[in-house]
Amino acid sequence: AAVMDRLVSLHALATMDDNLGDFLEDGHVSADQAAAIRAEVAVLLAELRPDAAALVDSFALDDYFLNSALGSHDGDVYRRLYDEVQSAPFNASHVPPGYADLLHSRLIKGAGRSRL
């Protein structure tokens, strides 16, 4: 129950934090109270961190929805991370854009020379 109480408090305070300008402008909170809200959000996040995986699991979201290599149902983190990196658009080509024009000639010219 304590975790859910913290989660509800986090939701309420984070929602207030997202709209803090309105609360300040309308005089519902003072500057000191606004600072306290932000500080309490940070405290609640730290307190909920150990329970974060269990909380996400409790919503029974599938891997496709989470889109996370770390939070997959099968627990094979390293294979999934490797697959994510390999399928990234930046890694689709062995030669990055601009390599031939900008970098290749400098690497060849500088081979074997030290400026020390």
C-alpha positions, 0 to 999 in steps of 0.5 A, a space after each residue: 500500500 505504501 508504494 501505491 500511496 507514493 505513486 498517487 502522490 507522485 502523480 498529483 505532484 507531477 501534474 501540479 509541477 507540469 502546470 506550476 505556472 498556472 498555480 503560481 499565477 493564480 496565487 494557489 501556491 507560493 514560490 516556496 511551495 512550488 520549490 517544495 513540490 519540485 523537491 518532493 517529486 524528486 524524493 518520491 522518484 528516488 523512493 519509487 525507483 526500487 519498485 519501478 520494474 514491478 510497477 511497470 510489470 503490474 500494468 501488464 504492458 506488452 513488449 511492443 508497447 514498451 518498446 524497450 530492450 531492457 524491459 522485455 518479458 524474456 529477460 535477454 537484455 544483451 541480445 535485445 540491446 545488440 539487436 537494437 543497435 544493429 537495426 538502428 538506421 545510423 548503423 545500416 551502412 558500414 561507411 557513414 555519410 561524409 567519411 570518404 570526403 571528410 575523414 578518410 583522406 585525413 586518416 590516411 595522411 596522418 597514419 604513422 605520424 605523431 605530433 608529440 
